[in-house]
Amino acid sequence: QVQLVESGGGLVQAGGSLRLSCAASGRTFRTDGMAWFRQGPGKELEFVAAINWSGGRTYYADSVKGRFTMSIDNAKNTVFLQMNSLKPEDTAVYYCAEKRSGYRDYDVSGSYDSWGRGTQVTVSS
């Protein structure tokens, strides 16, 4: 099993920035990739960004392309989500997730094996 702990959420004004972190521990040697998903008030869980464990490839939802950047520090088993130009519609609980199979789609929540508890991001207008 892999344990995931998110941090870095908070309240920010529209146009501002936040950096989320997700620290992974446990059996990370089996990890193929990591992702961020989010769930806004009254909304379904949606894909935000993903990265493969080597850090060579990243994937983004159209709604965040050009504003969000996902990165990884393999030495620290930590992934980051740099969020710039935040909008009120980015308000959500952000979850970190880990998957072990390279054959599963990066943007599907069912592909992921471990999840963090989430961190709240609130963007005021």
Secondary structure, DSSP 4 states (H G I P E B T S, - for coil): -EEEEEE--EEEETT--EEEEEEEEESGGG--EEEEEEE-TT---EEEEEEETTS--EEE-TTTTTTEEEEEEGGGTEEEEEE-S--GGG-EEEEEEEE--TTS-TT-GGG-SEE---EEEEEE-
